[in-house]
Amino acid sequence: MGSESKESVSVSKSQCKRFSGIVTPLVTPATDNGQVDIDGTIRLMETIVTADTHPFLFGTSGEASSISKEEKIWTASHVLPQFIEGATVYMGISSNCFEESIALAKAFADLGAHVAVSTLPSYLSLNPDQMRNYFELLADAIPLPLIIYNIPVTTHMSVPLETVEMLSQHPNIVGLKDSERDLDRLKSASTQYKDRNDFSHLTGWAPQSVNALQWGSDGLVPVTANRVPQRYAELYNAVGRRDTESAIRLQNETNEVSKLFQENRSLGESLAAMKALLSISGICGTAMFPPLTSVTEEELEDLKSRWTEFNAS
């Protein structure tokens, strides 16, 4: 993970893998006229990398489906050169158009990105053979290593672990980022891949962070890390040195932050609330990309109050 301090010394086998640690799925700061806010994106990236975590641009949390291919490439051209030396940079290439995913991967590779991440196309339901065929074709066609992204809440499909295992044998498929909320699946996959140096398991179910890491998951991809990246880095390192007491304390703290913006909100509403939390510290504004909408002034004031209470506790 880049830091030389004793706090972040790697002691677990999973921390030796290239794709491991805390991967922060960045929200995408937006301007009021619906464009990517480059300055806000750079400020957010700086907080993520400074906390010894790795940025993941244009994933679900980044409203990727609402941003054009051209603007993604334009954004990457302004942002990536500043950060590719300091962290492992993950780039979302998900699209319902296969050729668009390939074009994004090629452009991001030219700009120095380290790895591509993709969901299944979400418009049509696919059977397991079609899922396997899609990811194999994509992995064959792109110049970046590929991480499979399983997120049934948006694709309305689950990639079976049997299919993941077959895909893990492909030389250009290097990991699974799994956001499915299934405890048996999480334990099975975390355990299965902990000793595979060529394939990483990344957990997208933040409340199960400690369990996943203890079972063998190689890293976490928590949206809450946009606001508290350092706490997740500390949690990861605590599990690595087997300091369970600290790990559980940090799990509880990060869970409380998650509740601030997720509780009683849909996925889209929670992303708007996360941007509102970031706006409190001046990282970015509250603007969203259509079809999502920003929080109301009343919601913003409530979030400010709750954030102050959290920091005072």
N, C-alpha and C positions, 0 to 999 in steps of 0.2 A: 504493500500500500504506500510506499514512498517515504513515510516518516521514519526518522532514526531514533525517536524517543523510546524510553523503556515502556511507556504506556502502550505503544502500538507494536511492540516486538511480536513477530509471528511465532506462535507455538503450536498451532494445529496444522495437520497435513493439508487441509483444504485451503489454508491461506497461502500455500505455495502455488496454487493454480493461477494461471494468467487471468482468468475471468472469475473473480471472487471479491469478497469484501462488500462494502456498502455501495450500491449503485442507485443513485438518486434519479427517479423519473421526473425530470424537470417539467413544471408548468411552463407554458410559453407566454411571457409577458406580451401584452398587446397595447397598441396605441388606441386612442379614441376613434380613429378613422379605420380601424380594422386591419392594421398591418402589424407585423412583428416588431416589438419594441427592442431594438438591438442593444441600446444602453442598459435596459432592464435585464435583458438576457445575460449580458456580460457581468452585471453586478451579481445576479443569481449564481452564475457559473463560478464566480470568484469565491462566494461563500461555500459552495459545494466542494471545490477543489481544496480550499484552505482547510476544510474540516477533514481532509484525507479521505474523501469519498469520490466516487466516479460519476460523471454526468451521463445521463441517458436522455437524449433529445428526441422529440417527436414520437413519444409513446402515447398511451392513452391519456395520461395526465397532461400531456402537452397539446391536447386538442388536435392531434395530428390529422384526423380526418377532415378538419375544417380549414386546413392550410394547404395551399396549392404546392405542387411539386416545385415550381419555379421559386416560390418564396422560401421554401425549405432550403433549397440550394443556395439562394442568396443569403439567407441567414447563416448557414453553415460557413459560407465563404468569409463572413465577417467575424465569426466567433471561433471557429476551430483553430485557426493558426495560433491563437493566444493560449490555448489550453492543451494541445495534443502532447506536449512534453511533460505536463504535470500530472496527468491522469489517464486512465484507460477510458476512451470516449466511445460510448455506445450510441448508435444512430438507428432510429426507427425507420423502416422502409415499407411498412405495411400499406397495402393498397388493394382495392378490388381489381385493379388492372395490373396484370403480371409484368408487362413491359415497363410500367411506371416504377414498380419496385426495383427492377433491374437498373433503370436509369438513375434512380436515387442512390443505389449502392455504388454504382460507378462514379458518380459525382462526389459522394462522400469519401470514397477511397482516394480519389485524386486530391482531396483536401486534407488527407492524413488521418481520417477516422480509423479506429481499430477493429470494430466489429459491427455487424448489422443485426438488427432484431426485427423479426416479422411474425405477425399473427397470420392465421388463415384469412383468405378473402371472406367477407362476412355476408355477402348478399345471398348466396345459395348454400344450402346444407350439403355437406360432403360426407361420404362414408370413409372409413379408415384407409382403404386403399387409395382413394382420391387425395386424402390428406398427405399420405406418404409420398405420393407421386408429385404433389405440388411442392412440398419442401425439398424434395430431391432435385426437381427441375430448377428451383430457385437457387439452391446451393451450387449446382453445376454452372449457373449462368453469371454469378456475381464474383467480383474480385476480393470481397471481404469474407472472413469467416462468419457463419450464420448461427444465431441463437434462435431457437423455436420459442415463440411466445404463446402460451396457452392462457386464454382469458375468456371463459364462457359467458361472462356477464355482457360482453360486447359482441362476440362472434356468434354466440348462441350454439356453440359446439365445443366439445371437450376432446382434445387429442388423447386417445387412449395411451396408457403407459406402454402397452405392447408395441404401439406404433412408434412412440418415442424411442424405445429400445432399438428398433430396427433403424430408425433415422440416426441414432447415435453412432452407428457404424460407418456413416458417410464421412469421408475425410475432411469435408468442409463444414460439417455441422458440429458445433463445439459446445452446445449447452441447451438447457431448457430453463426459461423463465416462466414459472408456473404461478398463476394467480387464482387457481381454482381452490375453493374453500371446502376441501375434503381432507379430513385429518388422516384417514387411512392412506390415501393417495400420497399426501405430503410425507408421511413417515416412510412409506415404501420407496418413494423416489429418492428422498434424502439419503436413505441407507444404501440404496442400490448404486448410486454414483459417487459415493464419498471416496472410493479408492480408484476411480477412473481419472487418471491425470489428464486425459484428452477430452473430457466431457464434464461440464460444470452444471450443477443444479443451483438455481437462484430462486429464492422464495419471495413471492409477491403478496403473501398473506401476513401483514405486519404483526397482528396480535399473537401470531405463533412464532415470532422471530427466535426466541430462546429455544423453544422445542426443536424447531427446524435445524438450527445450528448445532445443537447437541446431538441430533440424530445424524448429522453429516452434511447438511446443506452447505454449499460453498459461499453463499452470500445472500443479501437481502436487497429487495427493490421496493422500499416503502415510500409512498408519496409524502408521508409526514416528514421525511428527511429534507424536503424543501425548506421546512421551517426550523428543524432541529437536527441538522446533519451530524453535529458533534456528538449528540447523545447516542445516535445509532452507531457511530464509529466506536464510542466507548463500550456500548453493548456488545458489539462484535468482538472487540478485544477482550472483554471480560469473559465471554464464553471461551475464547481461545486459550486463556490462561486458567480456565476452570474456576473462575471466581463467580460461583452461582449466585451468591447473595447480591453482588453488584449487578449482575446480569438481570435478575428478577426486578430489582429496584428500577433499573433503566427501562425494562419492559413496561412496568407500571407507569412510569413517567411519560413514555412515548405514547402509551395507550390513552392517557389523559389528553395529550395534545391532539391525537386523532379524533377524540370525541368532540373537541372544540369545533372542528369544521365538518365532521362526517355525520355525527349523530342526528337522526331525523331528517337527513338530506339524501336526495338521490345522488348518483355519481356526478352528474353535471353540476348540481348545486354545490356539492362538496368541493369541486375544483374552483368554483367561484369564491367560496369561502376561504380556500387556501390562498388564492391571490389576495384576498382582503387581508389575511394575516400577514402576508409579505409586504403589503402596502403600509402596514403600521410601522415597519422599520425602514421604509423608504426604498425598498428594493425594486418594486414595480408598482404600477397602478392596478386598479380593479377591473379593467376592461376585459371582456371575453370576446371570442370569435363566434359569430352566429353559427348555429342556432342558440348557443348558450347565452345567458344574460348575467349581468353583474349583480352583486348583492345590493340590497337597498341601503339607504343611509341608516335606517333603523337597525338592520342586520350588522352593518359595519360598526356601529357604536356598541352593539352587544358583544361583538367579537373583541373589540378593543378592551371592554370591561373584563371579559372572561380571560383574555390573555394577561392582563395586569394581575388578576387574581391568581392565575396559574404561577406566574413568576414570583409572586409574593408568598406562595405556599411552601 
